[in-house]
């Protein structure tokens, strides 16, 4: 009998870990956080200078995809698993005040922090809502682009995430994201470990399976690339990366 993931425990683990990311910039995690990571991944320092420092300090992304997203002024953007808001604020600099950015996150502390930062820093076109990326609280055809960074691997229902992203995108809309995948199928012992899921390891889908889920949701894949600048820092996470080829990729796809 195979081990199974306790999804309630997973949700608790993920909320606890990312509440800690929101509230403490000095805590130690399986992954890096902060400005140095963002710049190494490819974020433009000049654009980052307009992003609230507190959002950058809590940045826990795994790659850079904004060149793939190709965001334009006046566009409406949705950020899945928006955390403390760094990618949402960065996106706002791309769509300018003529566009809008909405973040959705299941962790109350992250949503509250991000909304406070938006208000305090004059980002009138950026807002954050608590919710689940598998069941988005938005109307069909609401957004021009959906973005996400290091979050979808945390979901045990990735097919639902991509179906929902497709639903809320307008025809011709883009999906652009960075996430953790694996070259090999992970064993059940890792898949059933909620702590390793929360660390972005246990939920890593084998790369071909990951892109197939996107295509099954009626997206057309456009580009996939590996983010060689990203690495995990805990021994437990690093060992899984070495053994199973767990790594970061960025990709883009388009709604038919």
Secondary structure, DSSP 4 states (H G I P E B T S, - for coil): ------HHHHHHHHHHHHHHHHH-SS---SS--SHHHHHHHT--HHHHTTS-HHHHHT-------HHHH---TT-EEEEET-TTSHHHHHHHHHHTTTSEEEEEES-HHHHHHHHHHHHHTT-TTEEEEE-BTTB-SS-TT-EEEEEEES-GGG-S-HHHHHHHHHHHEEEEEEEEEEEEEESSPPPHHHHT-HHHHHTTSTTPEEHHHHHHHHHHTTEEEEEEEE-TT----SHHHHHHHHHHT-EEEEEEEEE-
